[in-house]
Amino acid sequence: MFNAALEQAEQLFTAAAGTGPASRPLLLFYGLSRAGRAVNACAPGVAHDDFPLTGHGIVIADNSMTRTDLGLVTVKDKLSTKGRESFVQVAAALGSRSLPEPARLADLWSTIEEVERWPLASATRPLVHLSWDMPHGQPTGEVLQAIVSGMPRSLADISDPEQREAEVRAWLAQYPALGDYAFLRPGAIPDVGPESWNEREATIGCRLTWTVENRDGAAWEQFRRIAPWNGRHLTDRSRTLHAQLGSDGRQLHPLLSWWAVLFALSMLARYQPDRWTAYINVNTSRDAVAVEYLLDAALKAVPELVLAAIDEVTL
């Protein structure tokens, strides 16, 4: 199963590189679906009868396939009595949340680090970056300190310190994975210089702290609980957080973010080819460039994330 599924995935990804946006989502998604079977087949604790997965385990919900706004298409899990659906089982193997509640494609798109500068037009909640920030001499046994960046520049323009702090807290409430944090210097927000400011993107950052147990490694464990995965381009000390999806504040594994988005695009291309053609028409669609960028990025990003996922479940 492992070898056969990976061979199919490789051939599908290779074929996808030679196609345009009209049909590339089909090949990319089915390549990822095959690779997901390989990930599940080598995951420890998966019984022999459980790894031949059945079905996608994910659907486009609420008849949203006909929405004129691509970002409003909604996706969710689909479970059956057999309980061996691909998306759900691979999520379990990776220790990730799944999508039991409908999620907008614009929000799922915004969970993908590789396309954070190319959101869909209806996106409202961007990725934020969390960077380990432990100054020399700080008591690392009792405190985790990190920089969160990617907040809107307009927050810094609020003159009243108490109101500014309240507005920052309200904005960060969209990211419940941050948990019970405190500001390093209340009232001085933003309190971080050029390392977390992005003039082109008009974003700022601030320092947050968390109280942890007074023992070696506690701060690092807390950092990994907040942001479990570091993606492809990030380091152990620099990770991303996506906004809450539904009522579940946990993070979605990067491979599953790609899975959900490519599934939605492939279903549109397969069953609504006329509408899909309209979505990718650069003369009339405000999302066409973002779609083409994502489909190009997937050719490299998805195979690398598949390899990382195999490492995660086997090492």
Protein Blocks (a to p, Z undefined) as FASTA:
>chain_A
ZZmmmmmmmmmmmmmmmpcfklmmmmmmmmmmmmmmmmmmmpghiafklmmcghjkiace
hhlmmpfblklpccdddddfkopafklmmmmmnopacdfbccdfklmmmmpmklmmmccf
kbcbdcddddddddehiafkloccdddehiafklmmpmblklmmmmmmmmmmmmmmnmpa
ddfbghiacfbdfklgcfklopadddddddddddehklmmmmmmmmmbgbjmbcfkbccd
dddehjbfbdcdfklmmmmmmmmmmmmmmmmmmlmmmmmmmklpmklmmmmmmmmmmmmm
mmmmmmmmmmmmmZZ
